[in-house]
Amino acid sequence: YFHAARGVLLTLGCDQPLADEAAAWKDRVYLVAAEGVADPGSAVDGLTALLVRPDGYICWTAAPETGTDGLTDALRTWFGPPAM
């Protein structure tokens, strides 16, 4: 995914609200659903999503209690305005 110089919104389980919120950036951000990637006690244990920049750095995370809070701001900051 990163060879295309696009971001990746990695959802760790089914999370339609995240996909809906990120839809306006689908030309610049891949949406990838994954399950079973977090080992208990790992850095991503307990998270529901990660927004990863094209250079591989995580620029936003979500936990069950935060939902989509801050996702739009992170998408705007790192990937520009939403597509019309």
N, C-alpha and C positions, 0 to 999 in steps of 0.2 A: 504493500500500500504506500509506503513512504517514497518509493522510487518516482512516483508521479508528482511529488512535491505538493501533496494535499494533506490536510489534517485527517485525523481519525477520531470519531466519537465511538468509543468502545463501550457498549452497554454490557454489563455483567448480569445477564438475565434479560427477560422480556420487559422493556420499559417504553411503551408507546408514547407517553408524554414527552420523553426526551427526543424521540424520533420526530414527533410533530414539531417541537420547538426548533429543531435543527434543520428542518426541511428546506428553509429558505437559503441554506448554505450548501445544499447538496452538490452544487457545481464545484465546491472547493473542499468539502469535508465528506469523507466516506463514513457511513454508519455501519458498524460491525457489531453484531450480537455474538456474545461468547458466554459460555457457561463452564463452570468448573476450573477457572484459571487461577483462582486465589487459594493458596494454601493457608490453612488456619495459622494465624500469627504473622502472615506476610504483610508487606506494606500496603497491599490493596485489599486485604481481608476486611470485609464489612462495607466496602464501597459498592455502589451500584453502577457507576459510570466513570470514565476517564476521557478527557479531551486531550489529544496528543498532537502537538505541533509537527510539521513536516520534518523538523530536525530531531524528533524523538523525545522532546521534553514534554512532560505533562503540564498543562497550563490550567486545568480545572478538574475537580473531582466532585462526585456526588455520593452522598450517603442516604440511607432510607429517610432520615429525618430532615434532610435538606431538599430532597426532590430536585427540581430544575433550577433552584435559586442560583443566580449568577451565570447560568449557561449563556443566555443571550448576550450579556456583557462580554464574556470571554470570547464568544464567536465574533462579535464586532471588533474587539481589540485585536485578535490574532488573524482574522480572516476577512475583515472589512464589512461593509454594510450588506444586509440581506439582499438577495436577488429579487427583482420585482416580478 
